[in-house]
């Protein structure tokens, strides 16, 4: 059978994945703030209400503890909830349900209670949403055992990883960067639309993707920063520097082997992270290389991340703290000189 591939946005890829899974499994339902009539503020549930009706696509009150707690209960009774919480910053108001129930109850029941909940949230800065609507925070949830953490960077990955998340019997937190959704009311990233098969498919968790092959330096990153790294790699290629861009795609599970393989080939490592610098993804990746491939490094590993300050509202200050292609190019040049 021929595979039909079209160019669609990340938002449509996610909503299509959910629709295909809801058609396949009657135990799947969607709930959250503005997910029904509005179709999700970031378009991730667009069209689902018309297709599946109010019983399976439900708008909730602004009571995150209540509806995430309801998802935990529904999952423990055999349902497969998909729950959207608009911004990752809002998880603070319902952390007890997420970390003390969703993440722990399978372990505390000796495996007798399964919680196949897919928790969707938006992350990322660059749009002057200020300190309470602009964080990344995937490192927080990767640090807390019991949940899988997914961060797609392209429409193709978004669909395959969403279907995989819905079918997983464990809780999954699915992060979608506002800038890669392809929304008309935001600055459109070219890569927010891309080729996606119409048919259903999965992408396994814990398998990184080499978005660009290279031989001189490994750039490890995730989500929106994949595109910033690819921009930088294009510039560096003009200077005769070959950068390999490793898109982790998931933080839990983490494809440590792919990181180590790449570093053993290139002998240099730069980690690019839109999350905060300290105690997060960037440090974990550098520690992984230090533990397993330190002898292969020709220069000390480097990282670019958000300084340990709240994300500023001011556009110049926000751009100052965020990683970008120019900062990546500068760091790679310094790595090459440091060799």
N, C-alpha and C positions, 0 to 999 in steps of 0.2 A: 504494500500500500504506500502510495506517495505521501510524503510529509509536506504539509502546507505551511510555509514560512512567510510571515508578513513583518513589516516594521510597525511596532506599537510602543507606547510609552510604558515605563515601569509601573505606573498606577494601573493601567489597563491589564498588564501582565499579571499583577497581583489579584485583581478582581476576577480575571478569567480563571486563574488557578483555583480560587475559592469556589467559583461557580461550578467548575468541573468536579470538584470534590464533593460539593453539596448534592450534585446530581447523582454521584456514585454512591453516597452514603447518607441515608436519612437521619442518622444520629448527629450530623454536623449542623450547628446553628451559629449565627453571628449576633453579637450584641456589643453595644458601646455607645459613646456619645456621638450623635449625629451620623451614625453608620447607615441608617435606613433611608429616610426621605432625602437627606442631603447627599448620601452616597459616600460619606466620610470626608472630612475636611481636606484630606490629601488624595481623595479619589480611589482609595483602596477597596471600597465596597460599592462602587458605583454600579447601578443596574441590578443589584441583588434583590432589592425589595420587590421590584416588578416581576422578577423571575420566580422568587420563592415565597413571597408573601410575609405578612407581619408575624406569623408564628415562628418563622425561622430567621428573620432578620429584624432585630429589635433595637429601637432607640432606648437608651437608659437615662435616668436622671443623672445629674452631676453628683454622683455618690459612688466614687471609685471603690471604696472598701466593700460596699454592698454588692456591686455587680461582679467584681472579681471574686468575692467570696461565693457568690451564686455560681460562678463558673467552676470553682473548685468542687462545690457540692454536686453540680450536674455531671462533671467528669467522673467523680467517684461512683456515680450511679450508672455509668455506661455511655453517657453522651460525650461528644467531642466538640466542646465550645471553641469558637474563635472570638476573641475579645480584643477590641481596639481601645486603647487609652491614648488620647491624642498626642501628648508630648511625653517623652521619657522623664522630663522634669517633674511630672505629676505623680510619679510612682511613690514619692515620699509620703503622700497622704494615705497610701494603702499598702505600705511595706509589710505590715504584719500578715496580711492575706497572701502576699507574694512569697515572702521568705520563710515565714513560720508555718505556712500551710501548703501552698502550691509546691514549694521546693522541698519540703521535708516529709510530707505525709506518706509518700511511697516508702521511703526509708524507715520511718517510724512504725509502719504497719508490717514490716518484714516483707515488703513486696506484694502484699495482698490488696492494696489500693493503688490502682493506676490512675494517673491524672494527665490524660492527653489533651492539654489545653494549649492552644496557640495564642500567645499574647502579642498583639501588634502595637508598635508605637513608633512615632516619628522622632528623629534626632537631628542634631546638626545646626550650625550657625551660618552666618553670612547674609542674613536678611533683617538685621536690626530688631530682633525679637527680644533682646535684652537677656538678663541673667537667669530668668525663670522659664524661658522657652527656647533656649539655644544650646543646651548641653548635649553631650554625646552619651556618657555614662555607661556604655556597654561593658567597660572594664569592671564596674561595680558588680554587675550581674554575673560576669564571668568568674569573679572572685567568690561568689556565693554558690556552694555546691548544690546540685539538685536540678538545675535548669540548663537547657541547651541555649546557646546564643548565636543568632544568625544575623549577618549584616551583608546583604547583597549590594552589588555595585552596578549591575546592568539589568535591563529588562529580561534577558534570557535567564540569568541566574535568579532573578527575583521570582519568576514563575516556578522554576524547578525546585528551588529551595522552599517556597511556600507549600507546594504539594508534599514535599518530604516532611515539612513541619507538621502539617495536618495529619499525616499518616503515622507520625511518631507517637509512641505510647507514653512519652515523657513530656513534661512541660517544656515549651519552647518559647523563648522571647525573640521576636522577629523585629529587627530594627530597620526602618526605612528612612533614608536621608531625604529631607524635604527637597533638596536640590536635584535629585536624580529621578523624581517622580514624573516630571514632564508636565507640570501644571501651568496653565496659561497665565495665572496671576503672579507667577514667579519668573525670575530670569531663567530662560530655557537653556539648559545644558544640552549640547548636541547629542551627547551619549545617553540622554534620558529616554531616547527612542532607539530601538534597535531590532534586529531580527529575532523573532520568537516563533517557534512552531505552534500551530493551532492545536495540535494534539497534546494530550497529557504526557508529562515526563517528570522524572525526579532527578535531583542532584544530591548525591550522598553527602552527609555532614562529615566534617573532618578531612575534606579533600580540597586543598588550596588549588588555585588556578594560576598558571603563569600567563599573565596578560601580555607580556612582552619578553622575549628571550634576550639575554645579554651575557656578557663575559667579564665585565670589569667591576661591576658593583651590583649588589642585591638591594633592592628597595622593597621592604615588606610593609604592607599597609592593608587597608580595608575600607569599604564603602566609598564615599565621595573622594577620599584621598587617593584612591586608585587612579582616578581621572587626573588629579593634580600630578601624580607621579608619572603618568603617561605623557602629559604635557612636558614635564621636565626631561623625561627620557628622550623626547624628540629633539629638544634643544641641545642636550648633551651629545646626541648622535652627530650633530653638526660640528661638534668639537672633537670628534673621534673617540668619545667615551661611550661604551656599550653598557647600558643599564638594563638589568633584569627586574621586572616588576612582578612581585608575588602578591596576588590577591588572596587573602586568607579565606574569605567568604564566611567562615564560621570561627568564632573564638572558642566555643565549647561545642564539640571537641575541636582541639587545635592541631593542625597538621604540622607538627614539629619536624617531621622527617623532610617535608618539602623545604622548609626553611634551611635546615642543615645541608641538604643536597645543594641548594643554590649557593650558599656561602662557601661550601667546599669547592665550587666551580669558580666563583668570582673573587673570593678572598677579601671581600669588603662588605660591610653591612650598614645600611641606613634604615631606620624604622620611622615611618611617618604616621602620626596618630592625631585625630581631631579631638580626642579625649584629653583630659589633663595629664600633665607630664609625670607626676609622682604616683607611685604605687599602682600603675596601670598596665595596659597592653604593651607599651613600648619597653618597660622594664622586664616584663615576662619574656618577651622575645629575645632581648639581649641576654638575659640569664640563660635561656635555652641554648643559645650559641656559645656562651661562655662555658657551659657545662659539657657540651658535646662537640664543639668544633673550634675551640679557642686557638688551637695550633694552626688552623687554616687562615686566620686573619692576618693580613699584611698591614693593617692599621686598626686602631681602636674603633669599636662600633660607635655609631652616632645615632642620635634620635632628634626628630623635630616633633613637638607636641604643643598643646596649648599650655601656656604658663599657669601656675596654680593661683589663678585669680578668677572671679566670676566673669562670664562673658560680657563685655561692655555693650551698652546700647549704641554709643557713638560709632558711626560708620568707620571713621579713621582708626579708632581704638580697636574696634572689632577686627578689622582687617590686619591690624598690627599683631594681634595675638594668634590669628589663625595660620596654620601651615598653608603654603601655596607653592606654585611651581618654581618661582624665583628663589625661595628659601631652599627648596630641594636641590636646585641646580648649584647654589652656593655651597651647600653641605657636601655634595658629591665632589665638587672641585677640590674642596679642602681634604676630603678623604683620599683623593688621588694624589695630592701633593704630600699628604702625610705618609704615603707608602714609601 
